[in-house]
Each structure stands twice: as structure tokens, then as C-alpha cells.
Amino acid sequence: MTDMSDQENPVFAIEKLYVKDLSVEVPNAPQIFLERDAPQIGIQLQTRAQGVGEGVFEVTLTTTVTSKIGEKTVFLVEVGQAGIFRVQNVPEENMDPLLSIACPNILFPYAREVVSDAVSRAGFPPVLLQPVNFEALYMSRLQEQESAQNASSQSTIQ
């Protein structure tokens, strides 16, 4: 006799981790290598999750690092670090936090390594991304959505 409770246990597993997209641009080479001013570094992060099968999700963490001196772009590196995750028997209310916090936390160290390597290969000192609090980003996004919904519902009431 099989135990039915085994089928109800939550499952969270990494099926595959991979670089989905990698772009490196050094638009002002070779002159940019002669610049002596310190560049400004900008970093943007974006996550996207999509179902690819029954209980299987692809989560992509896109990291864009832009380096500029004034208006001149020194380099631009964009990495789409992705993973395929198996998620089963997880309550619906836990799915969004799992895909928006737990999965990006797993992907981030890999994206960080790819960014550092790509910047080095482009001829610049490596950029080491600081740790990111994906839970805080998620909560901030929820608050923004809630504020937008409140604002739109208030405008329809008036």
C-alpha cells in the first residue's frame, strides 16, 4: 500500500541552470581604453517567470550593467541567467514569492559570475555585484501594485 501523503509533499527542485542570453558591447573602443576618468556603473535587475509544463517553470534573472563616463558608454553587459525549476504541491499563495524570491536568489550568484567574467573579457576590471535582497524588491513591487490599484479605484469612485 502506498502512502498518499507522499504525493502531497511540496516539491522544489532545480532541473537546469543556464545562460539564456549574454550580450557585451564596447561601442567606443578603442578610444574608450585611453580614458582616465572613473566610470559610473549602473545596475538593473529584472525577473521573469513562466510556466513551461505541469509544475515546471523557467525563471530568468536579467542583469544589465552599464558603465559610462559622462554621456559616453564604456561598456554594456546584459546577462539572462535562467533556470528550470520543478514546483509541485505548493499552495497557490506561495507560488509568486517562490518564483520571485527563492529562484532569483539561486540564479543571482551565477549571473554575478557571468557579469564579472564578461566585463573582464571585454578588457575592463571585473564588476562584482553586491548581494541583492530579492524579498525587499518583491515587497516593494507588491506595494507599488497595491498603490496603483488604490489610485485607480479612487479615481473611478469620484
C-alpha positions as semicolon CSV with decimal commas, in nm:
position;residue;x (nm);y (nm);z (nm)
1;M;0,000;0,000;0,000
2;T;0,142;0,341;-0,095
3;D;0,125;0,633;0,141
4;M;-0,091;0,908;-0,013
5;S;0,081;1,178;0,195
6;D;0,398;1,134;-0,015
7;Q;0,214;1,265;-0,318
8;E;0,113;1,578;-0,126
9;N;0,463;1,676;-0,010
10;P;0,582;2,004;-0,161
11;V;0,849;1,968;-0,429
12;F;1,101;2,238;-0,520
13;A;1,388;2,121;-0,739
14;I;1,638;2,274;-0,979
15;E;1,618;2,093;-1,312
16;K;1,868;2,307;-1,506
17;L;2,066;2,632;-1,474
18;Y;2,193;2,805;-1,789
19;V;2,286;3,134;-1,954
20;K;1,988;3,215;-2,175
21;D;2,122;3,543;-2,311
22;L;2,458;3,720;-2,300
23;S;2,541;4,050;-2,463
24;V;2,861;4,253;-2,434
25;E;2,904;4,588;-2,606
26;V;3,204;4,822;-2,605
27;P;3,073;5,084;-2,851
28;N;3,354;5,338;-2,808
29;A;3,652;5,103;-2,836
30;P;3,941;5,151;-2,881
31;Q;3,934;5,518;-2,773
32;I;3,748;5,441;-2,450
33;F;4,052;5,246;-2,324
34;L;4,251;5,573;-2,325
35;E;4,006;5,747;-2,087
36;R;4,141;5,812;-1,739
37;D;3,822;5,926;-1,565
38;A;3,645;5,680;-1,337
39;P;3,328;5,544;-1,495
40;Q;2,987;5,539;-1,328
41;I;2,831;5,193;-1,303
42;G;2,454;5,138;-1,324
43;I;2,288;4,805;-1,250
44;Q;1,935;4,693;-1,332
45;L;1,774;4,364;-1,235
46;Q;1,457;4,210;-1,372
47;T;1,300;3,870;-1,311
48;R;1,051;3,686;-1,523
49;A;0,882;3,351;-1,457
50;Q;0,678;3,144;-1,697
51;G;0,528;2,800;-1,687
52;V;0,680;2,555;-1,934
53;G;0,490;2,244;-1,830
54;E;0,295;2,084;-1,550
55;G;0,466;2,209;-1,232
56;V;0,771;2,324;-1,429
57;F;0,877;2,690;-1,452
58;E;1,151;2,882;-1,626
59;V;1,274;3,180;-1,423
60;T;1,507;3,430;-1,588
61;L;1,707;3,688;-1,395
62;T;1,821;3,959;-1,636
63;T;2,110;4,168;-1,509
64;T;2,210;4,478;-1,705
65;V;2,533;4,655;-1,613
66;T;2,608;4,987;-1,783
67;S;2,933;5,176;-1,741
68;K;2,958;5,538;-1,853
69;I;3,199;5,827;-1,844
70;G;2,978;6,131;-1,880
71;E;2,749;6,054;-2,173
72;K;2,992;5,804;-2,329
73;T;2,918;5,436;-2,280
74;V;3,225;5,246;-2,166
75;F;3,056;4,906;-2,178
76;L;2,717;4,744;-2,155
77;V;2,676;4,386;-2,036
78;E;2,342;4,209;-2,021
79;V;2,309;3,858;-1,881
80;G;1,993;3,649;-1,882
81;Q;2,067;3,378;-1,626
82;A;1,787;3,123;-1,632
83;G;1,681;2,814;-1,450
84;I;1,418;2,547;-1,490
85;F;1,253;2,469;-1,158
86;R;1,012;2,191;-1,066
87;V;0,749;2,319;-0,823
88;Q;0,469;2,087;-0,716
89;N;0,218;2,062;-0,432
90;V;0,291;2,419;-0,324
91;P;-0,007;2,634;-0,218
92;E;-0,101;2,893;-0,481
93;E;-0,034;3,185;-0,243
94;N;0,328;3,067;-0,207
95;M;0,398;3,035;-0,580
96;D;0,463;3,403;-0,658
97;P;0,707;3,455;-0,367
98;L;0,881;3,128;-0,453
99;L;0,930;3,227;-0,819
100;S;1,010;3,593;-0,737
101;I;1,238;3,549;-0,436
102;A;1,373;3,193;-0,396
103;C;1,450;3,131;-0,764
104;P;1,630;3,466;-0,823
105;N;1,832;3,403;-0,505
106;I;1,952;3,076;-0,661
107;L;2,024;3,238;-1,000
108;F;2,199;3,553;-0,873
109;P;2,544;3,403;-0,790
110;Y;2,560;3,255;-1,141
111;A;2,459;3,586;-1,303
112;R;2,716;3,765;-1,087
113;E;2,993;3,534;-1,210
114;V;2,891;3,571;-1,578
115;V;2,882;3,953;-1,547
116;S;3,225;3,963;-1,384
117;D;3,373;3,729;-1,646
118;A;3,215;3,917;-1,940
119;V;3,339;4,257;-1,816
120;S;3,691;4,113;-1,770
121;R;3,689;3,962;-2,117
122;A;3,584;4,300;-2,256
123;G;3,911;4,440;-2,119
124;F;3,791;4,610;-1,800
125;P;3,834;4,541;-1,429
126;P;3,566;4,293;-1,316
127;V;3,241;4,427;-1,176
128;L;3,145;4,245;-0,856
129;L;2,773;4,277;-0,796
130;Q;2,674;4,328;-0,434
131;P;2,424;4,085;-0,283
132;V;2,061;4,165;-0,361
133;N;1,764;4,136;-0,126
134;F;1,505;3,987;-0,362
135;E;1,249;3,972;-0,081
136;A;1,270;4,351;-0,036
137;L;1,240;4,400;-0,416
138;Y;0,936;4,172;-0,422
139;M;0,769;4,353;-0,131
140;S;0,840;4,691;-0,293
141;R;0,683;4,571;-0,619
142;L;0,375;4,449;-0,431
143;Q;0,339;4,787;-0,258
144;E;0,369;4,969;-0,593
145;Q;0,099;4,746;-0,744
146;E;-0,124;4,799;-0,440
147;S;-0,077;5,178;-0,458
148;A;-0,156;5,178;-0,832
149;Q;-0,473;4,973;-0,771
150;N;-0,581;5,204;-0,490
151;A;-0,520;5,511;-0,705
152;S;-0,719;5,369;-0,998
153;S;-1,009;5,258;-0,776
154;Q;-1,021;5,601;-0,609
155;S;-1,031;5,778;-0,945
156;T;-1,330;5,567;-1,056
157;I;-1,517;5,641;-0,733
158;Q;-1,504;6,018;-0,778
